[in-house]
Amino acid sequence: MKNLTLNDPTQRELLSHLQITENLLTKVATKLSGCEKTACITAMPDLGIAHNVTRMRGGFFTGAHYTWDSDEPFIPVDTTVNVCGTAVFRLSKEISIDDFLSRVNNVLQNDLSYTWNYTNGNHFISLVKSNGEYGFDTGYYMIVHASANEFKNFLYPNSGVWYEKDIKIEYDDNSARYLRYITGNSAARFYNIAKNLIQFNAERNRYFITSVLGSEFLEKEILSIQHYGMPNNHTVCIGAHWEPTMYTLLTAPGKPIYLVNPNKDTFAGSPHGFGLSLANPKVVFDSNSITIGKKKFKSGSIEIGTDAINRCSSTDVKEHVCKILDVCPGNIVGKLQQIVSISKDGTKIWQ
């Protein structure tokens, strides 16, 4: 395992469980190949709990790369593969908050080209401004963060999914842990779908932004990058970038969003944000549930409530960014101040 975390109490707890996940991936790869194989998990500085019980019970947490080596392809299905990422576009001129919100709401309500989910989970739409810090061009920018909602239930291992009958299970000998996976034609079909979602989500975000801004305000695309998906048939990245290119480092609602260029010579992945720590980080697996702190979950979403704390809540944002860049080297190239955002918490005007 590669530990690129900040080693806070939550991450120390999760790392012990990730070791079992890595052991199970190695065990399956070795069994399928008929010879010794390996797996490696790279835990990022934003390692934290996942938002759904299926993924957590399978031993897959947010903020990590999961890679395995196997002569026979297989895919661990509890990674709940989809694709998610961010896009940043520059505006050609200033736009008023009222005009921006009107344009956003018009597309969300009236354009049915996609199943919009910018107000679900930790997704968002933001109008931001650069004041020229770090040499980044001054001006207005639009940022979105979302997943390919149209495919959420097509690759997730929900009851009735197309590959359900092909799921195999490997159990850990010393715990209540397991690894569910598919092989052969099902694995090949799964990956063929997953790899196409990377471009699908980029185009989806691009379409939304261009529809909102139109020719009056749209200038150019700055970046479109995914932090959740399958970069190849033996890797799943969950809340972690795999491309050694400029990326968005997300912080918290209303806080600055940073643009970072990773050091390509030492690149081992980049975090997508700060992530959540837990007031009570104890995680316990049993045969049909997972307990996080004092709350037990059997299925559905994980809602920790006030026990889940954004890591920038207890520290200065810039200070935390510097801690991240100490373990995932890179250079800040832009700082984008949030003006207004639309998310599951509604519309917020920050300045």
Sequence and secondary structure as in RCSB ss.txt:
>XXXX:A:sequence
MKNLTLNDPTQRELLSHLQITENLLTKVATKLSGCEKTACITAMPDLGIAHNVTRMRGGFFTGAHYTWDSDEPFI
PVDTTVNVCGTAVFRLSKEISIDDFLSRVNNVLQNDLSYTWNYTNGNHFISLVKSNGEYGFDTGYYMIVHASANE
FKNFLYPNSGVWYEKDIKIEYDDNSARYLRYITGNSAARFYNIAKNLIQFNAERNRYFITSVLGSEFLEKEILSI
QHYGMPNNHTVCIGAHWEPTMYTLLTAPGKPIYLVNPNKDTFAGSPHGFGLSLANPKVVFDSNSITIGKKKFKSG
SIEIGTDAINRCSSTDVKEHVCKILDVCPGNIVGKLQQIVSISKDGTKIWQ
>XXXX:A:secstr
 EE S   HHHHHHHHHHHHHHHHHHHHHHHHHTS   EEEEEEEEEE  SBHHHHHTT  EEEEEEE  SS EE
EGGG    EEEEEEEESS   HHHHHHHHHHHHHH  SS   TTSTT EEEEEEE SGGG   EEEEEEEEE GG
GHHHHS  TT TTGGG EEEE TTSS EEEEEEHHHHHHHHHHHHHHHHHHHHHHHHHHHHHHHHHHEEEEEEEE
EEEEEEETTEEEESEE SSS EEE   TTS EEEEEE TTS S EE S  EEESS  EEE SS EEETTEEE SS
B   GGGEEETTSSS HHHHHHHHHHHS EEEEEEEEEEEEEETTEEEE  
